[in-house]
């Protein structure tokens, strides 16, 4: 059973556009939600993370929006660049636990 | 901070052979994790060490898998009698002693295993 559901599976965006990736979870005990960026042949790299006590977190061009009541969160990449082309994973974890639950990933392609 | 390193980066083996992978975490990170990632999927948790103690194991970690972290530094993951279904990327991650409740796990580049 997939603990964190992610969509879309793939996304193509024009340079300068906004990329939006959505995730949903069922376990309300999750209280930390990181996003990871993975380039081919590399391990996932932590991009940005949020806790459910805030509805939005912004770091540079990357913003997480969090809707606690809907149990959904999303990553927005503003002014998308070809260098952003990668696979993005949302994840969730319970404080005190050690097991990150990952979504299935979104392959983002930003075309010039 | 040189990051998490993993060796080898690629391993091709024949079904039935044993393989061992090594992970060197970021120095002074006392927590170490192993994950498995198959094509088109997100990483799945296998096991967790705090210092040298293996404190958690996933049901994905069959009896053919064993992980160690002697002296609380590097870790090894061994797969005995490999099967084609073991083909995957094996990722190692580490994190520092928990502060402010954050759980940043820093991943290595992975070891890609192909079982023929």
Contacts between the chains, C-beta under 8 A, distances in Angstrom:
chain1	res1	chain2	res2	distance
A	4	B	42	7.9
A	6	B	42	7.8
A	32	B	101	7.6
A	32	B	102	7.3
A	32	B	103	5.5
A	34	B	103	7.7
A	34	B	104	7.4
A	34	B	105	8.0
A	36	B	107	7.6
A	41	B	109	7.1
A	42	B	109	5.5
A	42	B	110	7.7
A	43	B	4	7.3
A	43	B	6	7.9
A	43	B	91	5.4
A	43	B	93	7.7
A	43	B	107	3.5
A	43	B	108	5.1
A	43	B	109	4.9
A	43	B	110	5.1
A	44	B	43	6.7
A	44	B	91	7.4
A	44	B	107	4.9
A	45	B	107	6.9
A	46	B	104	5.6
A	46	B	105	7.3
A	46	B	106	6.9
A	49	B	102	7.6
A	49	B	104	7.4
A	89	B	42	4.9
A	89	B	43	7.6
A	91	B	42	7.4
A	93	B	103	5.5
A	95	B	101	5.4
A	95	B	103	7.4
A	98	B	31	7.3
A	98	B	33	6.6
A	98	B	45	7.6
A	98	B	48	4.1
A	98	B	55	7.3
A	98	B	56	5.5
A	99	B	45	4.2
A	99	B	48	7.4
A	99	B	56	7.1
A	99	B	58	7.3
A	100	B	33	7.9
A	100	B	35	7.8
A	100	B	43	7.3
A	100	B	45	6.5
A	100	B	103	7.6
A	100	B	105	6.1
A	101	B	45	7.7
A	102	B	42	2.9
A	102	B	43	5.2
A	102	B	44	7.4
A	103	B	42	5.5
A	104	B	40	7.2
A	104	B	41	5.8
A	104	B	42	5.6
A	105	B	40	7.1
A	105	B	41	7.1
A	105	B	42	5.5
